[in-house]
Amino acid sequence: MARALYIHWPFCLAKCPYCDFNSHVRESVDHAAWEKALLADLRHEAELASGAALDSIFFGGGTPSLMPPALVARLLSEAEKLWGFASGIEITLEGNPSSVEAANYAALAAAGVNRASLGLQALDDQTLRFLGRLHGVAEGLRAVETAQNVFDRVSIDLIYARPDQTAASWEAELAQALALGTSHLSLYQLTIEPGTRFETMVRKGDFTPLDDDTCADLFSLTREQTAAAGLPAYEISNHARLGEESRHNLTYWRYQDYVGIGPGAHGRRGGAATVRHKKPENWLSAVAANGHGIAESRVLGTREQAAEAMLMGLRLREGIDLAAMATRFGLAPAALLDPAKAELYRQQGLVWQDGTRVGVTEAGMPLLDALLGELVPAELVAA
């Protein structure tokens, strides 16, 4: 049963050079047409994934803080009518910390949004220009303050491991971010994604990404500094005060069902994976023709689901309950996690085990991708 709903708003004022998300720049948006289509997509999912009240809703993008608050309110009202809301539901909306969008915060809060995730990305004007951001530091900080005054919870995103960034400069920038007092930080190392403008720039030699050793040092510094400030990492890139973790993202990482609507949105429900048409115009056409925007719906095999659950769950500080996972998928524990490799890396201090729970240690987290390739049997991942 789906307990989480993701709504994708694909539009941005500009495309950032590092971004490989499904975001698009358009001169104008027909909000009435988008409301009609999103409601249709929502109702289609409710017919297939009803029966449980929603624990969380996440408006992602794109830049959903550009959505008219009345549209957000309409979608939330319909979602509550279709599924019902669990007590204390978390309703998150992503946004850029600009003065234009900050002017909408109070109305978005009145519409029902109670958590904001703001793409601050850097606390240095030169870096913000390099990242293609439209806001400056002063404007961003004012937007964070406005958000803290109207939303129950606020998270901020920062990108680090940028070209030529030093440990001292990142330590100072992170200290400034922690001093803002938000309850959640998403801290991502800059990665050069295929198809982005940054990939072209790197290929042309316009800049050189930071080397792996320096990135590893900055990763360790990040985790030490956030833990000391009371916002330890609960996932490889996400840090929060105890009890302030993103409930919606935990749904993904714990491999629970969620509904996804809007262009390019993915979903997992009842053992099936869904993906919507990516291009906004194609999605609109599909909804008009079919009553939904689904481009593909595929039943996942048990072993494929188990592999996804393992790869997602081991990203978390809490790790996974191997016995519960084996029961859930009807597989032997050894089919999910290589016992010899797990013991080898436990002896090396990279893996921990507590009863039936297994996870990656602080020392192992910088090596997570390599460890996942060792711990989760290749035949499971290839299923």
C-alpha distance (Angstrom), angle and dihedral (degrees) to the residues before:
residue distance angle dihedral
M1 . . .
A2 3.79 . .
R3 3.79 112.8 .
A4 3.81 96.6 169.7
L5 3.79 133.9 57.4
Y6 3.79 126.5 -157.9
I7 3.83 119.9 -164.1
H8 3.79 117.9 -168.7
W9 3.81 121.1 -150.9
P10 3.81 104.8 -172.9
F11 3.79 102.9 -166.1
C12 3.81 129.5 103.3
L13 3.78 133.8 171.5
A14 3.82 89.0 -126.5
K15 3.80 137.3 1.4
C16 3.81 112.2 -112.3
P17 3.82 113.4 -134.6
Y18 3.83 94.0 -125.7
C19 3.82 96.2 46.5
D20 3.80 122.9 109.4
F21 3.82 94.7 166.8
N22 3.79 121.0 118.1
S23 3.80 96.3 -90.0
H24 3.79 129.1 142.2
V25 3.79 138.3 -173.4
R26 3.80 116.4 -135.0
E27 3.80 130.2 173.6
S28 3.79 91.6 -133.3
V29 3.80 139.7 4.3
D30 3.80 125.1 -149.0
H31 3.80 97.8 -136.8
A32 3.81 93.8 -173.7
A33 3.81 91.0 55.9
W34 3.79 91.4 46.7
E35 3.79 92.5 49.7
K36 3.81 91.3 51.9
A37 3.82 92.5 47.9
L38 3.80 96.3 44.7
L39 3.79 90.9 49.7
A40 3.81 90.4 50.9
D41 3.82 91.5 49.4
L42 3.80 89.4 47.8
R43 3.79 93.7 51.2
H44 3.79 92.0 48.4
E45 3.80 91.0 56.1
A46 3.79 92.3 46.2
E47 3.78 89.6 58.0
L48 3.82 89.9 56.4
A49 3.80 102.1 34.6
S50 3.77 108.1 34.3
G51 3.77 131.3 129.8
A52 3.80 104.1 74.9
A53 3.78 129.3 75.7
L54 3.79 114.4 -118.1
D55 3.81 117.8 -102.2
S56 3.79 95.0 -172.5
I57 3.79 143.9 12.2
F58 3.80 123.7 -165.0
F59 3.80 125.9 -166.9
G60 3.81 106.0 -158.4
G61 3.74 136.3 168.5
G62 2.84 154.5 64.4
T63 3.77 95.6 -5.2
P64 3.81 110.1 -41.2
S65 3.81 92.0 177.2
L66 3.82 83.4 76.2
M67 3.81 89.4 64.1
P68 3.80 115.1 107.8
P69 3.82 106.6 -102.9
A70 3.81 88.8 -129.7
L71 3.82 89.3 60.4
V72 3.81 91.2 49.9
A73 3.81 89.7 49.5
R74 3.81 91.4 49.5
L75 3.81 92.6 51.3
L76 3.80 92.6 47.3
S77 3.78 91.8 48.6
E78 3.80 91.1 51.6
A79 3.80 93.1 45.8
E80 3.79 90.6 52.4
K81 3.79 90.7 49.3
L82 3.82 92.3 49.0
W83 3.81 100.5 42.6
G84 3.78 109.6 5.9
F85 3.79 122.8 -126.8
A86 3.78 124.3 -96.8
S87 3.78 115.9 -128.5
G88 3.80 109.8 -82.8
I89 3.81 94.0 13.5
E90 3.81 114.0 -170.9
I91 3.82 112.5 -129.5
T92 3.80 112.5 -174.7
L93 3.78 129.2 -174.6
E94 3.80 124.1 -170.9
G95 3.75 118.9 -139.2
N96 3.75 147.8 160.3
P97 3.81 116.1 -109.0
S98 3.79 96.2 -119.7
S99 3.78 127.7 134.2
V100 3.82 90.0 -118.4
E101 3.78 93.0 57.9
A102 3.81 94.9 36.4
A103 3.80 87.1 62.3
N104 3.82 86.8 66.2
Y105 3.81 97.0 49.2
A106 3.80 97.5 92.0
A107 3.80 91.9 48.5
L108 3.81 91.1 46.9
A109 3.80 90.0 51.5
A110 3.80 89.6 49.6
A111 3.81 88.1 51.9
G112 3.81 89.4 59.1
V113 3.81 106.4 -89.5
N114 3.81 108.2 138.3
R115 3.80 101.9 171.2
A116 3.81 129.3 49.6
S117 3.79 126.4 -162.3
L118 3.79 108.6 -161.8
G119 3.81 124.7 -163.5
L120 3.78 97.9 -139.3
Q121 3.86 88.8 151.1
A122 3.83 97.0 175.6
L123 3.79 142.4 11.9
D124 3.78 95.8 -142.2
D125 3.81 123.5 82.5
Q126 3.80 95.4 -144.4
T127 3.79 90.8 52.1
L128 3.80 91.7 47.7
R129 3.80 89.2 55.4
F130 3.81 90.0 48.8
L131 3.82 89.2 51.7
G132 3.80 90.9 50.4
R133 3.78 94.3 -116.6
L134 3.81 118.6 159.1
H135 3.81 96.0 -148.6
G136 3.79 129.8 73.4
V137 3.80 127.0 -137.8
A138 3.81 96.1 -99.1
E139 3.80 92.1 48.4
G140 3.81 90.9 46.9
L141 3.79 93.5 51.2
R142 3.80 91.3 49.6
A143 3.81 89.4 51.6
V144 3.82 91.4 51.0
E145 3.81 89.8 51.6
T146 3.80 90.9 49.1
A147 3.81 90.6 49.5
Q148 3.80 91.8 50.2
N149 3.78 89.3 53.9
V150 3.82 95.4 53.7
F151 3.83 108.6 27.2
D152 3.79 125.8 65.5
R153 3.81 91.7 -134.9
V154 3.80 133.9 19.9
S155 3.80 130.7 -166.2
I156 3.79 126.1 -173.3
D157 3.80 130.1 -156.0
L158 3.80 123.7 -142.6
I159 3.80 130.2 -178.9
Y160 3.80 117.2 -145.3
A161 3.80 138.1 170.5
R162 3.78 87.1 66.4
P163 3.83 121.8 165.5
D164 3.83 111.6 -65.9
Q165 3.82 92.6 -2.1
T166 3.80 112.7 153.7
A167 3.78 129.5 -150.3
A168 3.81 90.6 -115.3
S169 3.81 94.1 52.6
W170 3.83 93.1 46.5
E171 3.80 91.9 46.5
A172 3.81 90.2 54.1
E173 3.81 93.2 44.9
L174 3.79 92.8 48.2
A175 3.82 90.8 48.2
Q176 3.80 88.6 53.9
A177 3.81 90.5 49.9
L178 3.80 92.8 48.7
A179 3.80 89.7 50.5
L180 3.81 89.6 62.0
G181 3.81 87.0 76.3
T182 3.80 100.6 -132.2
S183 3.79 114.9 155.5
H184 3.81 96.3 -133.8
L185 3.80 136.3 39.4
S186 3.80 128.0 -170.6
L187 3.80 106.7 -160.6
Y188 3.78 116.0 -174.3
Q189 3.76 130.0 -176.1
L190 3.79 112.0 -128.4
T191 3.79 108.2 -101.5
I192 3.78 124.8 -173.8
E193 3.78 103.2 -128.0
P194 3.81 122.7 -158.7
G195 3.77 114.6 -100.6
T196 3.80 95.5 21.0
R197 3.80 126.7 120.2
F198 3.81 88.8 -114.7
E199 3.81 89.5 60.2
T200 3.80 89.3 55.8
M201 3.80 91.6 46.6
V202 3.81 92.6 51.1
R203 3.79 90.9 48.1
K204 3.82 89.7 51.9
G205 3.80 91.2 48.1
D206 3.80 95.4 -114.4
F207 3.81 89.4 137.4
T208 3.79 139.3 -6.0
P209 3.82 121.6 -128.4
L210 3.77 118.0 -123.9
D211 3.81 114.8 -88.8
D212 3.81 120.8 -103.8
D213 3.82 96.5 -109.9
T214 3.80 93.1 53.8
C215 3.81 90.3 46.1
A216 3.81 89.6 52.8
D217 3.80 91.0 50.7
L218 3.80 91.4 50.6
F219 3.81 90.4 48.2
S220 3.80 91.4 54.7
L221 3.80 91.6 45.4
T222 3.81 89.8 51.1
R223 3.78 93.8 53.9
E224 3.81 93.6 44.9
Q225 3.79 93.5 48.9
T226 3.81 96.4 46.0
A227 3.81 92.4 45.9
A228 3.81 90.7 51.1
A229 3.81 88.8 51.8
G230 3.81 92.8 52.3
L231 3.80 97.0 -102.9
P232 3.81 103.1 102.0
A233 3.79 122.0 -178.5
Y234 3.79 112.2 -92.2
E235 3.82 91.9 174.0
I236 3.77 128.6 22.7
S237 3.83 94.2 -90.3
N238 3.79 103.0 16.3
H239 3.80 128.2 84.9
A240 3.79 129.9 -176.1
R241 3.75 146.9 160.1
L242 3.78 111.8 -98.2
G243 3.80 107.9 -76.2
E244 3.80 93.7 14.2
E245 3.80 97.2 90.5
S246 3.81 116.1 131.1
R247 3.78 103.2 -92.2
H248 3.78 90.9 -163.4
N249 3.79 95.6 53.3
L250 3.79 90.7 45.7
T251 3.81 86.2 60.5
Y252 3.82 88.3 62.2
W253 3.78 96.3 43.1
R254 3.81 93.2 46.5
Y255 3.79 88.2 49.5
Q256 3.77 97.1 -121.6
D257 3.79 123.8 153.1
Y258 3.79 120.5 -84.0
V259 3.80 135.7 172.2
G260 3.80 120.4 -130.5
I261 3.81 124.3 -164.7
G262 3.79 133.6 173.6
P263 3.82 130.6 50.3
G264 3.79 114.0 -25.7
A265 3.80 93.9 -4.5
H266 3.80 117.4 153.1
G267 3.79 125.2 -149.0
R268 3.79 140.5 -175.9
R269 3.77 118.4 -154.1
G270 3.78 133.0 154.7
G271 3.78 93.9 -13.8
A272 3.81 94.1 -50.6
A273 3.79 129.2 110.9
T274 3.80 118.9 -142.5
V275 3.78 130.0 -168.2
R276 3.80 126.3 -176.1
H277 3.80 127.2 -139.9
K278 3.79 106.8 -80.5
K279 3.80 105.6 -146.5
P280 3.82 110.2 74.9
E281 3.80 94.2 -132.4
N282 3.81 92.4 48.8
W283 3.78 91.1 49.2
L284 3.81 91.5 50.6
S285 3.80 90.6 49.9
A286 3.80 91.6 49.0
V287 3.80 92.5 51.1
A288 3.79 91.0 48.6
A289 3.80 91.1 50.5
N290 3.81 101.5 37.6
G291 3.79 107.9 18.0
H292 3.81 90.8 -113.2
G293 3.80 139.5 56.0
I294 3.81 99.2 -127.8
A295 3.80 114.5 140.5
E296 3.80 95.1 176.2
S297 3.79 136.5 10.5
R298 3.78 116.2 -175.9
V299 3.79 132.4 178.6
L300 3.80 109.1 -128.5
G301 3.77 120.7 -138.0
T302 3.79 117.9 -121.9
R303 3.80 93.6 -110.7
E304 3.80 92.2 48.3
Q305 3.80 90.3 52.1
A306 3.80 90.4 47.9
A307 3.80 92.0 50.7
E308 3.81 91.4 50.6
A309 3.81 91.1 47.2
M310 3.81 91.9 51.3
L311 3.80 95.1 46.2
M312 3.80 91.6 48.3
G313 3.80 97.7 41.5
L314 3.79 95.6 51.4
R315 3.81 89.1 60.6
L316 3.80 87.6 70.6
R317 3.79 126.8 86.1
E318 3.82 87.6 -132.8
G319 3.82 90.3 58.0
I320 3.79 119.8 -162.6
D321 3.79 136.1 -58.2
L322 3.79 99.6 -122.1
A323 3.80 95.0 -165.5
A324 3.80 93.1 49.9
M325 3.81 90.4 46.2
A326 3.83 91.0 51.0
T327 3.80 90.8 50.4
R328 3.79 92.2 46.1
F329 3.80 93.9 54.8
G330 3.80 99.8 28.9
L331 3.79 93.0 -120.6
A332 3.78 133.2 126.9
P333 3.83 114.2 -101.8
A334 3.81 89.3 -118.8
A335 3.81 89.1 59.5
L336 3.80 89.3 58.4
L337 3.79 101.5 40.6
D338 3.80 126.8 20.8
P339 3.84 102.2 -119.8
A340 3.81 95.2 -157.4
K341 3.80 93.1 50.0
A342 3.80 91.4 44.2
E343 3.81 90.6 53.6
L344 3.81 92.5 45.7
Y345 3.79 92.5 52.8
R346 3.80 91.7 41.8
Q347 3.80 88.6 58.5
Q348 3.80 88.6 49.8
G349 3.80 91.2 52.8
L350 3.81 94.9 -113.7
V351 3.82 97.8 107.2
W352 3.82 130.4 41.7
Q353 3.79 129.7 -158.0
D354 3.79 128.1 -165.5
G355 3.80 112.0 176.4
T356 3.79 105.6 -56.2
R357 3.81 93.6 -16.8
V358 3.79 118.1 99.2
G359 3.78 129.5 -178.1
V360 3.78 147.2 152.3
T361 3.81 117.6 -88.8
E362 3.79 127.4 -132.2
A363 3.79 88.4 -99.0
G364 3.79 90.7 51.5
M365 3.81 98.8 47.8
P366 3.84 95.1 81.4
L367 3.81 86.3 56.9
L368 3.81 95.6 43.6
D369 3.80 99.1 125.4
A370 3.79 92.4 50.3
L371 3.80 92.1 44.7
L372 3.80 92.6 51.3
G373 3.78 88.8 54.2
E374 3.80 89.1 54.2
L375 3.79 102.0 38.6
V376 3.81 101.8 44.2
P377 3.82 108.7 64.3
A378 3.79 113.3 -110.5
E379 3.80 92.1 -131.8
L380 3.81 90.0 58.4
V381 3.80 93.2 50.3
A382 3.81 90.8 46.1
A383 3.80 92.5 51.4
